[in-house]
Structure formats: C-alpha cells, structure tokens
C-alpha cells in the first residue's frame, strides 16, 4: 500500500453541459447593454436571483440558460 494521499476525482456532468465565454454566457465587450434581473429555477435547489448585463431580454435569458442548462429562467 502506498503512503501517498489518494485524490478522489469525479465528473460533474452538469459542468460538461455549461457553456461559458463572451457572447455565450456574457455580452462581448463594447456592446450596448442594460441590466436585467432573472430568476433561475434549478431542479433540486432553491430559486436564485441573478443580475446581469445583456443586449436584450432574450440575450439575458440565453446567457442564463447557457450557464445553468436545464434550469427554468424568467425575467423578474
């Protein structure tokens, strides 16, 4: 038996589905944006409020869905 510590590694499948980056989960620099407040309803957890900058309401919803796939998103 080895004396080295064992590192536990597991895959979080949810992280594999998340997509981050400019134009995907946030606006690209230089775009004219407004502030939007969204309610994120993720299965198995309490709803959360997320405030973000986006070009339009639909862009804000898309950014939230890319960050939290499978969650229900509505504009507060």
C-alpha positions, 0 to 999 in steps of 0.5 A: 500500500502506498503512503501517498494521499489518494485524490478522489476525482469525479465528473460533474456532468452538469459542468460538461453541459455549461457553456461559458465565454463572451457572447455565450454566457456574457455580452462581448465587450463594447456592446450596448447593454442594460441590466436585467434581473432573472430568476433561475429555477434549478431542479433540486435547489432553491430559486436564485436571483441573478443580475446581469448585463445583456443586449436584450431580454432574450440575450439575458435569458440565453446567457442564463440558460447557457450557464445553468442548462436545464434550469427554468429562467424568467425575467423578474 
